[in-house]
Amino acid sequence: MNKIVALLLVLLLLGAGVFFASKKNQTEGSIDASDRHFAIKDVLSIGKIFIADRTGNTTTLDRSINNTWILNGSEPARQEAVNTLLQTIRDLELQYIPPNAAVNTIIENIAAEGVKIEIYGTDSKIMKTYYVGGMTPDELGTYMIMEDAKQPFVMHVPHFEGGLLYRYWMKPEQWRDKAVFRENPDNIKKVSVEYPFQTKSSFILERKGNDFQVEHLNPLKETTTKNVKKGLAEAYLYGFEEKVSEDYESKHPKKDSIINSIPFCIINVERMDNTKKQVELFVTKKPKKATKDVQMVDDLILRYFAFVDEKDFFLTQDRVFQEILRSYDYFYD
């Protein structure tokens, strides 16, 4: 009996020795995965994102005090683009660890195509710094590597197929907010709408305490002294809450000749803090008539070029802007 017990003890000790030896060999021979934690789950703790490519082009996104984002310290960023980036940062997961034989090629890929990402907290302290490269051959994963690390990883966002690089790196105009107007209606003190070719339709809407008055922009025109029907002016001002353009047209070949022509409409908005915004609208082309076979095609949509504060140049659609392109008579007839 004692011999059997002793034999069992010997077998147990040998088994334990083999187990721990194999675990040690696995640890020593395995790939270091300590630098694979790219995700930041609490994106509300992120206050700044800095992005740079290998040629020196940079983009900086800063969270403002009202939780919107500012592009390169001056322009409003396109919120949906920032939201997509934050979602990516939050949901990043390891897809797989590349084999050692592929590491050098992957690092070369990141060096050639990749961008550097620096993420800072709302306290301005650095949270993560890593590099994002191109896609894997099957186009289901993205190469990434932490700063000062030697091991790259293939990362992905669950339920999304494709590369992630374009979510981090876009042209400056793709990061910018495309809104022509994004106003708080309660913060609007006065709006003037001038139609150079239809002066009788031009008007000024002005807040007078709890009421609103609308006057002809042309001082020679007779103006009613009655207040605007309650709710009508407020509904009109809500039209300025969000008017988004199709795209930026800052490099349009005929931009200079367009802005030097007479606009179809000039809209001026004055806020309660006395800041102002001016938008000039220029008709791009007359819409074509629909045929019996084609009821609505792209060419039928009336568009405007919008020149904002003598700086930005957008392409817009009439169907988006028509609710603020009212006339004087609209408020009284």
C-alpha positions in Angstrom: 0.0 0.0 0.0 2.8 2.4 1.0 4.5 1.6 -2.3 1.4 2.5 -4.3 1.0 5.9 -2.4 4.7 6.7 -3.0 4.3 5.8 -6.7 1.3 8.1 -7.0 3.2 11.0 -5.4 6.1 10.6 -7.8 3.7 10.6 -10.8 2.0 13.7 -9.5 5.3 15.5 -9.0 6.4 14.5 -12.4 3.1 15.7 -13.9 3.3 19.1 -12.2 6.9 19.5 -13.3 5.9 18.8 -16.9 2.9 21.2 -16.7 4.9 24.2 -15.3 7.8 23.5 -17.7 5.4 23.6 -20.7 3.7 26.8 -19.4 7.1 28.4 -19.1 8.1 27.4 -22.6 4.8 28.7 -24.0 5.3 32.0 -22.2 8.9 32.4 -23.4 8.1 31.4 -26.9 4.8 33.3 -27.3 4.3 36.7 -28.9 4.2 39.7 -26.6 0.6 41.0 -26.7 0.9 43.5 -23.9 0.6 46.4 -26.4 -2.7 45.4 -28.0 -5.1 47.5 -25.9 -5.9 50.3 -28.3 -9.5 50.9 -27.3 -10.7 53.6 -24.9 -14.1 52.6 -23.6 -14.9 55.9 -22.0 -14.9 58.3 -25.0 -16.4 61.1 -22.8 -13.0 61.3 -21.1 -11.3 62.2 -24.5 -10.6 65.9 -24.9 -8.4 66.0 -27.9 -7.3 63.9 -30.9 -4.2 64.7 -32.9 -3.7 63.0 -36.2 -0.6 63.3 -38.5 0.5 61.5 -41.7 4.0 60.8 -42.8 4.2 63.9 -45.0 3.6 66.3 -42.1 -0.1 67.0 -42.7 -2.0 67.2 -39.4 -5.5 67.4 -38.0 -6.4 68.4 -34.5 -9.9 67.8 -33.0 -10.7 69.5 -29.7 -13.8 69.0 -27.5 -15.4 72.3 -26.7 -17.1 73.2 -23.4 -20.5 72.5 -24.9 -19.4 69.1 -26.1 -19.1 69.9 -29.7 -15.8 69.5 -31.6 -13.5 72.1 -33.1 -11.3 71.5 -36.1 -7.7 72.8 -36.0 -8.6 75.4 -33.3 -11.0 77.5 -35.4 -13.7 75.7 -37.5 -16.6 73.6 -36.3 -15.9 69.9 -37.0 -18.5 67.6 -38.7 -20.1 65.9 -35.7 -21.0 62.7 -37.5 -17.4 62.2 -38.6 -16.2 62.8 -35.1 -18.8 60.4 -33.7 -17.7 57.7 -36.1 -14.1 58.2 -35.0 -15.0 58.1 -31.3 -17.1 54.9 -31.9 -14.1 53.3 -33.6 -11.7 54.3 -30.7 -14.2 52.8 -28.3 -15.0 49.5 -30.1 -11.5 48.5 -31.3 -10.8 44.8 -30.8 -8.0 42.5 -31.5 -8.7 40.4 -34.5 -5.5 38.3 -34.5 -1.8 38.5 -33.9 0.2 38.3 -37.1 2.9 35.6 -37.4 6.5 36.6 -36.8 7.3 36.1 -40.5 4.9 38.9 -41.4 5.9 41.5 -38.8 8.5 43.3 -40.9 6.2 43.6 -43.9 3.4 45.0 -41.7 5.7 47.5 -40.1 6.8 48.7 -43.5 3.1 49.0 -44.5 2.3 51.1 -41.5 5.4 53.3 -42.2 4.3 53.8 -45.8 0.5 54.3 -45.4 -0.1 54.8 -41.7 -1.0 57.8 -39.6 0.0 58.7 -36.0 -2.8 59.0 -33.5 -2.4 60.9 -30.2 -5.4 60.8 -27.8 -5.5 63.2 -24.9 -7.9 63.3 -21.9 -10.0 66.2 -20.9 -7.2 66.9 -18.4 -4.8 67.3 -21.4 -2.8 64.2 -20.4 -1.8 61.7 -23.1 -4.0 58.6 -23.0 -2.8 56.6 -26.1 -0.4 57.0 -28.9 -0.5 54.5 -31.8 -0.2 54.2 -35.6 -2.9 53.0 -37.9 -1.9 51.4 -41.2 -3.6 49.8 -44.2 -5.9 46.8 -44.5 -5.1 43.2 -44.4 -5.2 41.3 -47.8 -8.8 40.0 -47.0 -9.8 43.7 -46.3 -11.3 42.6 -43.0 -8.7 43.9 -40.6 -6.4 46.9 -40.1 -2.8 46.9 -39.1 -2.0 48.9 -35.9 1.0 49.3 -33.6 1.6 51.2 -30.4 4.3 53.8 -30.2 7.7 52.4 -29.3 6.3 48.8 -29.6 7.8 46.1 -31.8 4.7 43.9 -32.2 2.0 45.1 -34.7 -1.6 43.7 -34.4 -4.6 43.3 -36.7 -7.5 45.2 -35.2 -11.1 45.5 -36.3 -14.5 46.8 -35.2 -17.0 44.1 -34.6 -19.9 43.9 -37.2 -17.9 46.2 -39.6 -16.1 44.9 -42.6 -13.4 47.1 -44.1 -10.3 49.1 -43.3 -10.4 51.7 -40.4 -7.7 54.1 -41.7 -10.2 56.3 -43.5 -12.1 56.8 -40.2 -8.9 58.4 -38.8 -7.5 60.2 -41.7 -9.5 62.5 -44.0 -8.9 65.7 -45.9 -9.5 68.9 -43.8 -12.7 69.7 -45.7 -14.0 66.2 -45.0 -13.7 66.9 -41.3 -15.4 70.3 -41.4 -19.0 70.9 -40.6 -21.0 71.4 -43.8 -23.7 73.5 -42.2 -24.4 76.8 -43.7 -26.7 77.7 -40.8 -26.7 76.1 -37.4 -28.4 78.6 -35.2 -30.2 78.5 -31.9 -33.6 80.1 -32.8 -33.9 81.7 -29.3 -30.6 83.3 -29.9 -31.6 85.1 -33.1 -32.3 88.8 -32.7 -32.8 89.9 -36.3 -32.9 88.4 -39.8 -32.9 90.3 -43.1 -33.6 88.6 -46.4 -32.9 90.6 -49.5 -33.8 89.6 -53.0 -31.9 92.0 -55.4 -34.2 91.1 -58.3 -37.4 91.1 -56.2 -37.1 94.1 -53.9 -40.8 94.1 -52.9 -40.3 90.6 -51.3 -37.2 91.6 -49.2 -37.8 92.0 -45.5 -36.4 92.4 -42.0 -37.7 90.3 -39.1 -36.8 91.6 -35.7 -37.5 90.5 -32.2 -39.4 93.1 -30.1 -39.5 91.7 -26.6 -41.9 88.7 -26.7 -43.2 89.8 -30.2 -41.8 90.0 -33.7 -42.1 92.7 -36.3 -41.5 92.3 -40.1 -40.7 95.4 -42.2 -39.9 95.9 -45.8 -36.2 96.1 -46.4 -36.9 98.8 -49.0 -37.7 101.9 -46.9 -39.8 103.3 -49.7 -42.3 100.4 -49.3 -45.2 100.8 -47.0 -44.9 98.7 -43.9 -47.6 97.4 -41.6 -47.3 98.3 -37.9 -49.0 95.0 -36.8 -47.0 92.3 -35.0 -46.5 89.1 -36.8 -49.1 86.3 -36.1 -47.9 84.5 -33.0 -46.0 81.4 -33.7 -45.3 82.2 -37.4 -42.0 84.1 -36.7 -40.9 81.5 -34.2 -41.5 78.7 -36.8 -39.6 80.7 -39.4 -36.6 81.1 -37.1 -36.5 77.4 -36.4 -35.7 77.0 -40.1 -32.2 78.3 -39.2 -31.5 75.6 -36.7 -29.8 73.4 -39.3 -29.2 74.0 -42.9 -26.6 71.7 -44.3 -24.9 71.9 -47.7 -24.1 69.2 -50.1 -20.4 69.9 -50.1 -17.6 72.4 -50.1 -16.9 74.1 -53.4 -13.9 76.2 -52.4 -11.9 75.0 -55.4 -14.7 75.5 -58.0 -13.1 76.9 -61.2 -15.7 79.7 -61.5 -15.9 80.7 -57.9 -14.5 84.2 -58.4 -16.8 85.0 -61.2 -19.8 83.7 -59.3 -19.2 85.6 -56.1 -18.6 88.8 -58.1 -22.1 88.5 -59.8 -25.4 89.6 -58.3 -26.7 87.0 -55.9 -30.3 85.7 -56.0 -30.6 86.3 -52.2 -28.6 87.8 -49.3 -29.5 86.6 -45.8 -28.1 88.3 -42.7 -28.6 86.9 -39.2 -27.8 88.9 -36.1 -27.6 87.1 -32.8 -28.5 88.3 -29.3 -24.8 88.9 -28.6 -24.6 91.1 -31.7 -22.5 88.6 -33.7 -23.6 88.2 -37.3 -23.5 85.8 -40.2 -24.1 86.7 -43.9 -24.9 84.2 -46.6 -25.2 85.0 -50.3 -27.0 82.5 -52.5 -26.3 82.3 -56.3 -28.5 80.1 -58.5 -26.3 77.4 -60.1 -28.6 76.6 -63.1 -32.2 76.6 -64.0 -33.9 73.1 -63.5 -34.8 71.1 -66.6 -38.4 70.1 -67.1 -39.4 66.6 -66.2 -40.6 64.3 -69.0 -43.4 61.8 -68.6 -40.8 59.1 -68.2 -38.6 61.0 -65.7 -40.5 62.6 -62.8 -37.4 63.5 -60.7 -33.8 63.3 -61.6 -30.7 65.1 -60.1 -30.8 67.8 -62.8 -34.3 68.8 -61.7 -33.1 69.9 -58.3 -32.5 73.6 -58.1 -29.2 74.4 -56.4 -27.4 77.4 -55.0 -23.8 78.3 -54.3 -23.7 79.7 -50.8 -20.9 82.2 -50.0 -20.7 82.5 -46.3 -19.2 85.4 -44.5 -17.1 86.2 -47.6 -15.1 83.1 -46.8 -16.6 79.7 -47.3 -18.2 78.4 -50.5 -20.8 75.6 -50.4 -23.2 73.9 -52.8 -26.7 73.8 -51.4 -30.2 72.7 -52.5 -33.3 74.8 -52.8 -35.5 72.1 -51.2 -33.3 72.4 -48.0 -33.3 76.2 -47.9 -36.8 77.0 -49.3 -38.4 77.3 -45.8 -36.2 80.3 -45.0 -36.5 81.9 -48.4 -39.8 83.6 -47.6 -41.1 87.0 -48.7 -42.6 90.0 -46.8 -46.1 89.0 -47.7 -45.7 85.5 -46.2 -45.9 87.0 -42.7 -49.1 89.1 -43.2 -51.2 87.7 -46.0 
